[in-house]
Amino acid sequence: MFCRQCGKELAPDSNFCDGCGTGVDSYPDTSVGSEEETPLANTEAAAPVYEMSNDMPQFTGERTMGIIPVLKKPKSFGRWDTYAMVITDRRSIFPQITSQMLKDAAMEAQRKGKEEGKGFFSRWADQLKSLANFAQRYWNIPPEEILNETVGNFAIENSAIREIKVKRKEDYRGDDVASQTYTEIKIDSAIGEFKYNIDGRAGDEVNILKSLFGERVKVSKWGSGGFSISI
């Protein structure tokens, strides 16, 4: 069995991944009688954060292929709405992740930690993990349920996505040192254009998009002079 968070192979009796610390007690038992797990194919580089294995449930008629866990949709005054992107073999679903959903997840992690007799710092670490890995729960939810989970969730048929533009941007604030790096994702589709930001360079996320959408993904980087450089 492999860790769903970092892709490291786990020992049969492991309770935690010794690579990233993710708990594995909720994983199905694949140590005996199951096929070897196969990560999601990637044409350039592996992206283990979003890998899919044979022990994950698959639902009749539609198969989840990859998850982009955090997409920020900018709003006014520096605010944003948070979405995930769940890519199936048919469509891309955009479930909104609300602050209440994250609060409930943190409280549930705290409750379970208390029941297991964990100390304060262990429970705090569990809460942080529950927030960081929140979108991974969508591997275990049927796509139609994901779409209907929150008012405002929507989906785009993959065949309707014409192009996904990726631009890595750096906000320079003196001495040519980037104080903030983020990645802008623009999805051009038959039903409109959708723009999101991902913190950092988003290498794993871009690899997943490339593996599933191929040449429709166009990656560029902003230079210091404000021009676009293909990479």
C-alpha positions in Angstrom: 0.0 0.0 0.0 1.1 3.6 -0.7 0.5 6.8 1.2 -2.2 8.9 -0.4 -0.5 12.1 0.7 3.1 11.6 -0.5 3.1 8.3 -2.4 5.7 6.6 -0.2 5.3 2.8 0.1 4.0 1.8 3.6 4.9 -1.2 5.7 1.9 -3.6 6.2 1.6 -2.8 9.9 2.1 1.0 9.6 -0.2 3.4 11.4 1.4 6.5 10.1 3.5 7.2 6.9 7.1 7.7 7.9 7.6 10.0 5.0 4.9 12.7 5.8 3.2 11.6 9.0 -0.2 11.1 7.5 -2.3 8.6 9.5 -3.3 5.4 7.6 -5.6 3.8 10.1 -8.6 4.7 7.9 -7.2 3.1 4.8 -8.7 -0.1 3.5 -6.6 -3.2 4.2 -4.7 -4.0 1.0 -1.8 -6.0 2.5 -3.3 -9.4 1.6 -5.2 -10.5 -1.6 -5.3 -7.1 -3.4 -3.6 -5.9 -6.6 -0.7 -3.6 -6.4 -1.7 0.1 -6.2 -1.0 2.1 -9.4 -0.6 5.8 -9.2 -2.3 8.1 -11.8 -0.3 8.1 -15.0 1.6 11.3 -15.7 3.2 12.2 -19.0 6.0 14.3 -17.4 6.5 13.7 -13.7 4.7 11.8 -10.9 2.3 13.8 -8.7 1.8 11.6 -5.7 -0.3 14.1 -3.8 -3.1 13.3 -6.2 -2.4 9.7 -7.0 -5.2 7.1 -7.4 -4.9 3.5 -6.4 -7.0 0.3 -6.8 -8.2 0.4 -3.2 -10.1 3.7 -3.7 -13.8 3.3 -4.4 -14.9 3.8 -8.0 -18.5 4.6 -8.8 -20.6 3.2 -11.6 -20.4 5.2 -14.8 -17.9 7.9 -13.7 -14.3 7.6 -12.4 -12.4 10.2 -10.4 -9.0 10.7 -12.1 -7.4 13.6 -10.1 -8.0 16.3 -7.5 -6.7 19.8 -7.4 -7.2 20.5 -3.6 -7.2 24.3 -3.4 -8.2 26.9 -6.0 -8.7 30.4 -4.8 -11.3 32.6 -6.6 -10.3 36.2 -6.0 -13.0 38.6 -4.7 -12.8 42.2 -3.6 -10.6 43.6 -0.8 -8.1 40.7 -0.9 -10.7 38.1 -0.1 -11.4 34.9 -2.0 -13.7 31.9 -2.2 -12.0 28.4 -2.0 -12.8 25.6 -4.4 -11.4 22.2 -5.2 -11.3 20.7 -8.7 -12.4 17.1 -9.0 -11.6 15.7 -12.4 -13.4 12.6 -13.5 -13.2 10.8 -16.8 -16.2 12.8 -18.0 -16.2 16.2 -16.3 -14.5 18.6 -14.0 -16.5 19.4 -10.8 -15.8 22.5 -8.7 -17.0 22.1 -5.1 -16.7 25.1 -2.9 -14.9 24.6 0.4 -16.5 26.8 3.0 -15.1 28.0 6.3 -17.8 26.1 8.1 -16.8 22.9 6.4 -13.2 23.4 7.4 -14.2 24.2 11.0 -16.3 21.1 11.2 -13.4 19.0 9.9 -11.1 20.5 12.5 -13.6 19.8 15.3 -14.0 16.2 14.2 -10.2 15.7 14.2 -10.1 17.1 17.7 -12.9 14.9 18.9 -11.3 11.8 17.5 -8.0 12.7 19.1 -9.6 13.0 22.5 -11.3 9.6 22.1 -7.9 8.1 21.2 -6.3 9.7 24.3 -3.9 11.9 22.3 -2.3 14.9 23.9 -2.8 18.5 23.0 0.0 18.8 20.5 -1.0 15.6 18.7 -4.6 16.7 18.5 -3.4 20.1 17.1 -1.3 18.3 14.5 -4.3 16.2 13.5 -6.4 19.3 13.1 -3.8 20.9 10.7 -3.6 17.7 8.7 -7.4 17.5 8.4 -7.4 21.0 6.9 -4.5 20.4 4.6 -6.0 17.2 3.3 -9.6 18.2 3.3 -10.2 17.9 -0.4 -8.8 14.3 -0.5 -12.1 13.2 0.9 -13.6 13.6 -2.6 -11.8 10.4 -3.7 -14.4 8.6 -1.5 -17.6 10.5 -2.6 -19.6 9.8 -5.8 -19.2 12.7 -8.3 -22.9 13.5 -8.3 -22.8 13.8 -4.5 -19.8 16.2 -4.7 -21.7 18.3 -7.2 -24.7 18.6 -4.9 -22.8 19.0 -1.7 -22.9 22.8 -1.5 -25.1 25.4 -3.3 -23.0 27.0 -6.0 -21.0 23.9 -6.9 -20.8 23.4 -10.7 -19.3 21.2 -13.3 -17.8 21.6 -16.8 -17.7 18.7 -19.3 -14.1 17.9 -20.1 -14.9 18.0 -23.8 -16.1 21.6 -23.3 -12.7 22.8 -21.9 -10.8 24.4 -24.8 -7.7 25.6 -23.0 -6.2 25.9 -19.5 -3.7 28.7 -19.2 -1.2 28.5 -16.4 0.9 31.6 -15.5 3.3 31.7 -12.6 3.5 35.1 -11.1 5.9 36.8 -8.7 5.2 40.0 -6.8 8.6 41.8 -6.6 9.0 44.3 -3.7 12.6 45.5 -4.0 16.0 44.0 -4.6 14.5 41.7 -7.2 13.4 39.3 -4.5 10.0 37.7 -5.0 7.9 38.3 -1.8 5.0 36.3 -3.1 4.8 33.6 -5.8 1.5 32.2 -7.0 0.1 30.4 -10.0 -2.9 31.7 -12.0 -5.1 29.2 -13.6 -7.5 30.3 -16.4 -10.0 27.8 -17.8 -11.4 28.7 -21.2 -14.5 26.6 -21.8 -17.6 26.6 -23.9 -19.6 27.9 -21.0 -17.2 30.7 -20.1 -13.8 31.6 -18.6 -13.0 30.8 -15.0 -9.9 32.2 -13.2 -8.3 30.9 -9.9 -5.1 31.2 -8.0 -2.9 28.6 -6.3 -0.3 29.5 -3.8 3.3 28.8 -4.8 4.5 27.3 -8.1 1.8 24.6 -8.1 4.1 22.0 -9.7 2.0 18.9 -8.7 -1.2 20.6 -9.7 0.1 21.5 -13.1 1.4 18.0 -13.6 -2.1 16.6 -12.9 -3.7 19.0 -15.4 -1.1 18.1 -18.1 -1.6 14.4 -17.6 -5.4 14.7 -18.0 -5.8 17.5 -20.5 -2.6 17.2 -22.5 -1.8 19.9 -25.0 -4.8 22.0 -23.9 -2.7 23.1 -20.9 -0.5 26.1 -21.8 2.2 27.0 -19.2 4.0 30.4 -19.1 5.9 32.5 -16.6 5.8 36.2 -16.1 9.3 37.8 -16.4 10.3 40.9 -14.4 9.5 43.1 -17.3 5.9 42.0 -17.4 6.2 39.8 -20.5 5.2 36.2 -20.9 7.9 33.5 -21.3 6.8 30.0 -22.4 8.3 27.2 -20.3 
